[in-house]
Amino acid sequence: MFFTNMRATFVAILLSFYCGTAAAASFEHKLVRAAIDRTGHNVKYDGAYYSIDYPGGDVPADIGVCTDVLIRSYRTVGVDLQEELHKDIIENFNSYPSARIWGLSKPDTNIDHRRVPNLQIFFMRKGKKLPITDDASNYRAGEIVTWMLPGNIPHVGIVTDQMSADNERPLIVHNIGAGPRLEDMLFDFEISGHYKYVPEHYNEPM
């Protein structure tokens, strides 16, 4: 009886671990598919300020910037970064660079989530900050990378499971001006951040 109970407990633990891991992997797979799907949309690069709904708000579908690729990809898999970031920034405003960079005195649901520096803080607080290296194998599908472009312009993209022509680097979905694209550009600019954000409920055992 003792060994039967032990075996049942061991099986339960294994199933719990497997289900939790499978859930996370499923989320990352869905996120990558959603990001690649964005490349089929005709989007004019336009970072103008818009008053949008909250939660679930979005700028017009035919415009967007790099952050909108991320926002729309996450929203496709059921995660509203506008709402998630706002819930954190409203309680931890001083942890974000809103006052220092943009001179804001309070959160703004219209724009906070559309700014790369804010997303970097959010991913560090609510996700995982991963190492920045020059080893392409350290960048895995479903992870998020930020860059600093010339002129100190922050940029963000999503790592996919598609590989470069030489099979050396994962392709990135991003919008650097010509609309959402799937491109071999991981090391084209200085990497400023590397993150993973899988919402907590995706990691809970099923």
C-alpha positions as CSV (number, residue, x, y, z in Angstrom):
1,M,0.0,0.0,0.0
2,F,2.8,2.4,0.9
3,F,4.6,1.8,-2.4
4,T,1.2,2.2,-4.3
5,N,0.6,5.5,-2.7
6,M,4.2,6.6,-3.4
7,R,3.9,5.7,-7.0
8,A,0.6,7.5,-7.3
9,T,2.1,10.6,-5.8
10,F,5.1,10.4,-8.1
11,V,2.8,10.1,-11.2
12,A,0.8,13.1,-10.0
13,I,3.9,15.2,-9.6
14,L,5.1,14.2,-13.1
15,L,1.7,15.1,-14.6
16,S,1.6,18.4,-12.8
17,F,5.1,19.3,-14.1
18,Y,4.3,18.2,-17.6
19,C,1.0,20.1,-17.7
20,G,2.6,23.3,-16.4
21,T,5.5,23.0,-18.9
22,A,3.2,22.2,-21.8
23,A,0.9,25.1,-21.0
24,A,3.9,27.5,-21.1
25,A,5.2,26.0,-24.3
26,S,1.7,26.2,-25.8
27,F,1.6,29.9,-25.0
28,E,4.9,30.6,-26.5
29,H,4.0,28.7,-29.7
30,K,0.7,30.6,-29.9
31,L,2.5,33.9,-29.4
32,V,5.0,33.2,-32.2
33,R,2.2,32.2,-34.5
34,A,0.3,35.4,-33.7
35,A,3.5,37.5,-34.3
36,I,4.2,35.9,-37.7
37,D,0.5,36.4,-38.6
38,R,1.1,40.2,-38.0
39,T,3.5,40.2,-41.0
40,G,0.5,39.7,-43.2
41,H,-1.1,42.9,-42.2
42,N,-0.6,46.2,-44.1
43,V,0.4,48.7,-41.4
44,K,1.7,52.2,-42.0
45,Y,4.4,53.2,-39.5
46,D,2.7,55.9,-37.4
47,G,3.4,56.5,-33.7
48,A,0.9,59.4,-33.3
49,Y,-0.8,59.8,-29.9
50,Y,-4.4,58.5,-30.0
51,S,-7.1,58.4,-27.3
52,I,-8.2,54.8,-27.2
53,D,-10.5,52.6,-25.1
54,Y,-9.5,50.9,-21.9
55,P,-9.2,48.0,-21.6
56,G,-8.8,46.4,-25.0
57,G,-8.0,49.7,-26.7
58,D,-6.0,49.9,-29.9
59,V,-5.0,52.5,-32.5
60,P,-6.4,52.2,-36.0
61,A,-5.6,48.8,-37.4
62,D,-3.8,50.2,-40.5
63,I,-1.2,52.0,-38.4
64,G,1.3,51.1,-35.7
65,V,4.9,51.0,-34.5
66,C,7.1,48.3,-33.0
67,T,5.3,48.1,-29.7
68,D,1.9,47.6,-31.5
69,V,3.3,44.4,-33.0
70,L,3.9,43.2,-29.5
71,I,0.6,44.4,-28.1
72,R,-1.5,42.9,-30.9
73,S,0.4,39.6,-30.8
74,Y,-0.2,39.2,-27.1
75,R,-3.8,40.3,-27.4
76,T,-4.3,37.6,-30.0
77,V,-3.4,35.0,-27.4
78,G,-5.6,36.6,-24.7
79,V,-3.2,38.9,-23.0
80,D,-4.0,42.7,-22.9
81,L,-0.7,44.4,-22.3
82,Q,-2.5,47.7,-22.1
83,E,-4.4,46.5,-19.0
84,E,-1.7,44.4,-17.5
85,L,0.9,47.3,-17.6
86,H,-1.7,49.8,-16.4
87,K,-2.5,47.8,-13.4
88,D,1.2,47.7,-12.4
89,I,2.1,51.3,-13.3
90,I,-0.9,52.7,-11.4
91,E,0.4,51.1,-8.2
92,N,4.1,51.5,-9.0
93,F,4.3,54.7,-11.0
94,N,7.8,55.7,-9.7
95,S,9.2,52.4,-10.9
96,Y,8.5,53.5,-14.5
97,P,10.3,56.2,-16.4
98,S,7.2,58.1,-17.3
99,A,8.1,61.2,-15.3
100,R,11.8,61.1,-16.1
101,I,11.5,60.6,-19.9
102,W,8.1,62.1,-20.8
103,G,7.3,64.4,-17.9
104,L,4.1,62.7,-16.9
105,S,2.7,62.9,-13.4
106,K,0.3,60.0,-13.7
107,P,-0.4,56.9,-15.8
108,D,-1.9,57.3,-19.2
109,T,-3.8,54.2,-20.6
110,N,-3.6,55.7,-24.1
111,I,0.2,55.5,-24.5
112,D,2.0,53.9,-21.5
113,H,1.9,50.4,-23.0
114,R,3.0,51.7,-26.5
115,R,6.4,52.9,-25.1
116,V,9.4,50.5,-25.2
117,P,11.0,51.8,-21.9
118,N,7.7,51.1,-20.0
119,L,7.5,47.6,-21.5
120,Q,11.0,46.9,-20.4
121,I,10.2,47.8,-16.8
122,F,7.0,45.8,-17.0
123,F,8.7,42.7,-18.3
124,M,11.4,42.9,-15.7
125,R,8.8,43.3,-12.9
126,K,6.3,40.7,-14.1
127,G,8.3,38.4,-16.4
128,K,11.9,37.4,-16.6
129,K,14.9,39.4,-17.5
130,L,17.2,37.2,-19.5
131,P,21.0,37.6,-20.3
132,I,22.1,39.7,-23.3
133,T,24.7,37.7,-25.2
134,D,26.1,37.4,-28.7
135,D,25.2,33.7,-28.8
136,A,22.1,33.4,-31.0
137,S,21.1,30.1,-29.4
138,N,20.3,31.9,-26.2
139,Y,17.4,33.7,-27.9
140,R,14.4,31.4,-28.0
141,A,11.0,31.5,-29.6
142,G,8.5,33.6,-27.8
143,E,11.1,35.8,-26.1
144,I,11.2,39.5,-26.4
145,V,14.3,41.5,-27.4
146,T,14.7,45.3,-27.3
147,W,17.4,47.3,-29.1
148,M,18.7,50.8,-29.1
149,L,18.7,52.1,-32.6
150,P,21.0,55.0,-33.8
151,G,19.7,58.3,-32.4
152,N,18.8,56.6,-29.1
153,I,15.6,55.2,-30.5
154,P,14.3,52.2,-28.5
155,H,12.9,49.2,-30.5
156,V,11.3,45.9,-29.7
157,G,10.6,42.6,-31.5
158,I,9.6,39.0,-30.9
159,V,11.9,36.0,-31.4
160,T,10.4,33.3,-33.6
161,D,11.0,29.7,-34.3
162,Q,12.0,30.5,-37.9
163,M,15.7,30.5,-38.7
164,S,18.0,32.6,-40.9
165,A,19.1,31.4,-44.3
166,D,22.4,30.1,-42.8
167,N,20.4,28.5,-39.9
168,E,22.5,30.5,-37.4
169,R,20.0,33.0,-36.0
170,P,16.3,33.1,-35.1
171,L,14.2,35.4,-37.2
172,I,12.5,38.4,-35.5
173,V,9.0,39.8,-36.0
174,H,9.2,43.6,-35.7
175,N,8.2,46.9,-37.3
176,I,11.1,49.2,-37.9
177,G,9.3,51.4,-40.4
178,A,8.0,49.3,-43.2
179,G,5.3,47.5,-41.3
180,P,5.5,44.2,-39.5
181,R,8.3,42.0,-41.0
182,L,9.9,38.6,-40.3
183,E,13.6,39.3,-40.6
184,D,17.1,38.2,-39.8
185,M,18.1,41.2,-37.7
186,L,18.8,40.0,-34.2
187,F,22.3,41.4,-34.1
188,D,21.9,44.3,-36.4
189,F,21.6,46.8,-33.6
190,E,22.8,47.1,-30.0
191,I,20.6,44.8,-27.8
192,S,19.3,46.7,-24.7
193,G,17.1,44.0,-23.2
194,H,16.1,40.4,-23.4
195,Y,12.9,39.2,-21.7
196,K,10.3,36.4,-21.4
197,Y,6.8,37.2,-20.4
198,V,4.4,34.3,-19.9
199,P,1.4,35.4,-17.7
200,E,1.2,33.6,-14.4
201,H,-2.0,31.6,-15.2
202,Y,-0.3,29.9,-18.1
203,N,2.2,28.4,-15.7
204,E,-0.4,27.0,-13.3
205,P,-0.8,23.2,-13.3
206,M,-4.0,22.1,-15.2
